């Protein structure tokens, strides 16, 4: 419902504006849902103005989330991911329908509780799409186990494209996962996992992260984090292993901007 409200309140232009650019005066919001291999994919799409990424970068600088240099260095996918930061909005004033500050961060939190993440795409002047890809069984998600600096983490398997030996990366710079999480420099890792970026159309180049070891994939229960833990890193929740052990699950959409050298 929040995605639909946002589409109507912030995506669809006024009739006279749409008429000037050759669009039908009435905007369209499409809600679609389908099952794909045991998962549920929900998409909300509008044919509105799309996201003004220049304004998003400017707002992030004004809110002191990023330096001006870091904001300008962001690619469009990373800039779009800033929309899920709590309180970040390009709206000049509160809106009775969507409400200022009650936007994509609320949606992101709800999706995390379901066991996955929100994916966004935008075409300037042509529209905006938000896709939610969640397990068909509430709270159950398939994860790939990785190790980094002695710790074990879960990566949503749907976001892990392939695994490489580090020596096969042809000199490509790869940030170790542990460095991405705590900022401390480390030597190269023996393995590299390629992650799909947040672009739901899959058009962008995969983003690589270095790890020390890769384990098997498992279908396990993902539980929400406490508020004290949510803000300390790019984490989607806690995964409960079959032996009862708890491990942090990584939020790939929040991780990718860090891997690209910019704050999430």
N, C-alpha and C positions, 0 to 999 in steps of 0.2 A: 504493500500500500504506500509506503514512503517513496519507493521508486516511481510509482505512478504520480504521486503528488508532485515530486520534484520535476517530472517530465512536463506536467501541465503548468506549474508555477514558474519554472526557470528555463524550460527548453522551448516550448511553443511560443513563437513570436506573436505580436498583435496582428490582427487581420490586415491592417493597412501596410504593415512592414512586409508580411508575406506576399501581399499583392505586388509590391514594388519589385520583388526579386523573382516574380514569376511562379510563385507557389500558390496552391489553392488557399483561399482565405481561412478555411477550417484546417487546423492541424490534426495529425493522426498520432495516437499512441497505441502501440501494438504490444499485447501481452501474450507470450507463447510459452508452452511447457511441453517437454517430451522426456521419455525415458531412453537412456543410452547405456547399454551394458550394465544394468543394475544401478545406474545413477539417475538423478533427476536434474534436468537442465531447464532453468527458468530464465526467460529473457524479457526485458522491458525496453522497447525501442520507440523513439519519437523522431519525427521529421522536422525538428526545430532548428535552432541556430547552431547547435553544437556548443562545445566548450571553448571559451576564449582563453587559450593557454597563456597568452601574454598577461592577461589579468590575473590568472592563477599564480604565475611566477611573481608578479608584483605584490599580490596579497600575501604570499609566503614570506617575502622580504619585509613587508610592513609589519607582519606578525612576529618577526624575528625568528622564524623557523629556519631560514637559510640566509646566507650572505647574498648580496647582489650577484657576485661572481658565480657562486654555486648555483643560484637559480637560473642564470643565463646559460650555464653549462648543461643543464638537464635536457635530455631528449624529450620528445613529446609524450612518450609512454610514461616516463618517470614523473613528468609534470602532471599528467592526468592522475597518477596515483596519489598526489597530494590532496585530492578532493576527499579522501577518507580521513584526513587529519581532523580530529574534533575541533569544531569552531571555525574551521577555515571555510570561507564562503566569499564569492564574488558579488553576492547580492548587496545592493546599497542599503537596503532596509529590510526589516522583518516582513514576512509574508504570511497572511492569514491562512493560506492553504498549506504551504510546506513548512513555514516557520524557520526563522534564521537560527542556525546552529543545530537544527534537527534534520540533518541531511544524511549524506552517505556514510558518515561515521556510525550512525545508528544502524544503518543497514549492514555495515561491515561487522559490527558487534553481534548482530543477530545471526548472520551467516556463520561466523566463527563458532557460535554455540551449536550450530547444526553440523559442524565438522568440516567446513571448507572455506573458501574465500570468494570475494567479489571480483569480477573482471569487467573492466570498462574500456569502451572505445568511443571515439568521437570524430566526426568529420565536420569541419567548420562550415557553417551555413547549410549543412545537409542532415545533421541529426546526431543523436547520442544513443548508445546502447549500453545497458548494464546486464551482465549475465551472472547467474548464480548456478554453480555446479556442485551439488551436494549428494551424499550417499542416499540411496533409496531407503535404507534403514537408518532411522534417526540416530546420529552420534557415531555410526560405524564408518570408518574410512580406511582406505588402503594406503599404507605408508611404506617408504623405503628407509631402512635404517642406515645411518652414516655415523662415523666417529670423527671427532675433531678435538685435538689436544686433550685426549683422555676422556672426553665426554661423549655420550651417545645421544643423537638427536633423530627425530622422525621428520622426513620430508614427504609431503603428499605425493604419492606415486604418479598421480595424473600430471604433475608438473615436472617430473624428472624425465627428460628425453633420452639421455644415454650416459654411459660412464666411459671415461677414457683413462689410459695411463698418462701421467703428466708428461712423460717424454715424447708422447705422440702429438702434443699440442703445437709443435713447430714454433717454439719461442713465444707463443702468445702469453701475455701477462694474465695471471689468474690469482685472484685474492683468496687466501685460505679462509675457510669458514670461521675458524676461531678468531682471526684478525677482524673479520667483518663484525663479529659479535662484541668483541671487547676493545678493538682499536689498537691492540698491541702487535707490532710487526713480528712476523715469523718467517722461517725458511719455507721453501716450496714443499708442497704435499705430493705424495706419490700418485694420488688419484684425482680425477676431475669429474664432477657431475655437471652436465648441461641441463639448465632449467629453462622451461618455457617462460617467456616474459608475460606480463599482465595483459598483453594484447590478445583478446579473445579470438581474433581472426588468424592468429599464429603467423603474422607477416613479418615480425621482427626476428633478428638473429638471436639464437639462444644465448643465455647468460651463463658463464661458467663459474663454478665455485670449487675450491680445492678442499679435499678431505683426506683423512689418513686411512680410512677403511670404509668399505661399503658392505652391508649385510643383505639379508633377503627382504622381500616385501611381505607384509602381513595385513590382514583386515582386522583392525582393532578399534576399541572404543576411544573416542576423543572427547575429553571433558574440558569445560571452560576454565580459564585461569581466574585466580582471584584478582581483584582490582589492583592490589599491591604489586603483582607480577606483570600485569598486562603492559604497563608503560615502560618497562626496562629493556625491552628488546623486541625484535621482529618475530614474536611467538603467536601461534594460532590457538594453542591450548596444551593440555597434558594428555599424553597417550598412556593408557594402562596396558602393560604387557600381560601375557598369559600367566607369568609367575607373580603378578601383582606389583612389579616394579613400575615406577612412574618416570617418564622422560618428556622433555619439552618437544613440542611439535613446532616446526618453523612455518611462518607465514611467508610464502614465496613472494607475494605481491609487495610485502614490506621489506623483504630481503633484497630484491633486485635493485632498487635505487642505491642501497649501500654498496652492492657489488660493482655498481657503475661509478663509484667514487663520490656519491652525494648522499647526504643524510636522508633517511626514509621519511 
